[in-house]
């Protein structure tokens, strides 16, 4: 869970509609990982119902306590335990009814309790969806889905909205918001083949901006450094060493005598 810059809903302020900036807590679950779940769910539902399935994804969010309570209210909840995190499929009454009755070619109709056969059909549909959450909780093989009564302690939530051949929402809750991906540190050995350009500065001076505009061939620029001062070896504007300038074998050279801090 990381704070990110967001904007509140537009409100009237001095006759203008203004959206105030604020920091919000958003899930660190990549949308790409949720898309993998959505694609897997689409294929699993298509195989279960024997027809093409169209669905949309609502991006991952971190609900507050009130939102979690509303999400889980009277819902059919199936938990799958994984090595990375636990996942739960959350099906509110109309959605559970739509998934169950679609197996018989029927529409969900008016809200009512599921029959024993419909509850078994729903459990099998959830079982088919089980491996689709591998990308977010690490499940590799079909795992038993346990019926639970709530999602207390879960962190991240997103929804799959089925649009065809029936209308339903499949909620996916995760017990842990994934930590930001860690990347390996560079070692000194990884930089050995990189070529860099060095520059030697054996005298330096300063001049004002107006003076630069007045420079002409033959002008003299006074150096601030003294005769005999150590020259500076620069890399990208940073002094990495100091030393004495001279020539060796007819080529300009510098003998390093001190590091950047005189070490």
N, C-alpha and C positions, 0 to 999 in steps of 0.2 A: 504494500500500500504506500503510494508516494503522493505528496501534495503537488498538484499541477495547477497552472493558471486557468481559470474558467470565468464564465460570466453568468450573472444571475438573470432571471427573466426580466424582460423590458418593463420599466415602470415610468410613470409620468414624473417629470422633474422640471419645474419652471416652464411648463408647456412643451417639453420635449420628451421623447421616449428614450430612456437611458438604460443601458445594461451595465451594471456595476461589476468591476473586476473583483474576483475573490479566488482564494486558493481552495481547491476541492481535492478530496481523496478519491483517486481513481485506481482501478485494478491495474497491476503490472502484468496481468496475463496478456500476452500478445494477441491481437485480433487474428493474426495468421493461425495461431494454435486453435482458437475457437472456430475458424473457418475449416480447419481439418476435421474437427468434430462435426460440423454442419454437413460437410460433404460425405463423411462416413455415415451419418444418420440418414441422409437422403438415399444413399445406396441401400442401406439396411431396410429402410421402410419400403423402398421399391421392391426389394426381394420378398419382404413379408406380405405385401399386399398385391403383388403381381402386376403392378402398373407404375407408370412414371410418377415421380413425386417432385413437387416444386416447393421450396421453402426459402425463407429469409432468416438472417441472423441479426439479433440485437446485440450490440457490442457488450463486452463484459463490464460489470458495474460492481460497486461495493454498497449493498443496501444497508440502511440503518436498522435499528431494532424494530421499529414500527413496520418498515417495509418487509423485513424477514417474516414478521408475524402475519402480514397480509399474504405473502407468497405461500406460506405453509398452511394457511387456514383451510381446513377440510380437504386438503390435498392428499392424493396418493403419492407417497414418497418411497423411492427405492434406492437404497444405499449400496454402492460398490466400493470395496476397500482396495486401495492401490498402494504400491510402494512409495510413491511420491506424495500422493494426497488421496483422500476419499472423495468420491464423486457421488452425487445424488440426482436422480431424475425426479423432478417435481411436476406432478400432473394435477391441476385443479379439476374439480368435478366435471365441468363441461368438456374439458380436454381429454380426460380419462374416458369419458363416455364416447367421445368421437373416435378415439383410437380403437376402442373395443368394438363398437358397432360397425365400423368401417370394414372389419374383417368379414362381416356377414353381408356386405353390400348395402348397409343401411346408414341413414343419417342419424346423428346423435339425438335429435329431437329435444323434447322437454327434459329439464333436469330430473334425474331419478337415481336411486342407488343402483350400482352394478349388480347383475345377477352373478351367481357363483361361476357360471361358464364365462361370462364377460370378464370377471376378475382374473380367471386363468388365462384368457386370451391376452389381457393387458400385461400380465406377468411375462408371457412369452414374447410380446413385442419389446418390452424393456430388456429382456434377456438378449434379444437380437441387437439392441442398441448398445449393449455392454461394452463391446470392444471398440466402439467409436470414440470413447473417452481416453484411449491409450495415450494420446499426445499430451493430455493434461494431468493424468494421474498415474501413468506408468503401467496400466493393465495391459498384458500381452495376450492372455488366454481368456476365454469366456469365464467370467467369475459369477458366482451366485449373487443375485440381487436380493438384499434383505429389505423387507418392509419395515419402515421406521415411522415414528409419529411426528418428527420435527427435524429442523435443520439448525438447531441451536449450536453456535460455535463455528458455523461455516463462514467463509470469508468472501468469496467471489461468486457472482451469479450472472448467467447470460441465458437468453432464450432462443429457441429455434421455432420459427413461426411457419407451420405447414399451411400452404395455400391451396394445394391440389394433391390428391383428389378429394380431400376433405379439409376442413379448417380446424386447426388445433394449435396449441402452444405447448412446447416441451421445454421445461425449465431445467437447467443444468447448474447445480451448486457444487462448489469446490471447498473443501475444508481448509485449504491453505492457499494464500495468494503467493504465486511463485516469486522467489527472490530474483533480483536482477542477475542476468547471466554474468558469470565471472570469466574473465579472459586472462590468458597467461601473460606473465611479465616478460618484457624483452631482456635478454641477457647481453652482456658486452660482446659475446661471441657472435651474436646475431647481426652486429653492426660492422664487423671487420671488413666486409667487402664493399662497404659504401664509400664512394669517393666524395671528398669535400674539398672546397677551395679555401686555401689559407691566404692571408694577407699580412704583410709586415709593415708596421707604422713606426718609422724611426724619428719622426718629428711631427708635431701637431700645433695648430694654431686656431684661433677663433676670429670670426669676422661677422659683423652685423649684416642683416638682410639688405640694408641700403648700400653697404659696401660691396656686396656681391653684384648688385646691379651696375656699380661703377667700375667693375674689373675690366681691364683692357690689356692686350698684349704688352708686356714690359712692366706691368705694375708689380710692386713689391708687397709681399704678404709677410708680416712679422710672425715668427714661430714663438709659441709660448714655452716650448721645452728648451732645456739648456744643452749645450754641447757636452757630449759624454753621457747623457741620460740613456737608460736602457731602452731599446726598441721593444715594441709590443707585437706579439703574434696573435692575430685576430681570426676568429671563426664566426661568420654570420654576425659580426658586430660585437662579439664577446671576446674579451682578452683571456687567452688560455695560457700564455707564457710570456716571459720577458727575457731579453738577451742582448748580445752585442752584434752589430752588423759589420760585415766586411766582405771579403771575396776569397773564394777557394777555387783554384784552377781556372781563373778567369770568369767565374760565375759568382753573382751576388749570393751571399749566404748570411745565415744568422746562427749564432751559437746560443743555445738556450741555457740560461743560468738561474732562472727562478720561475716558479709557478705564478698563477694569477694573483696570489696573495703574498708573494715573496717567499713561499715555501721552497 
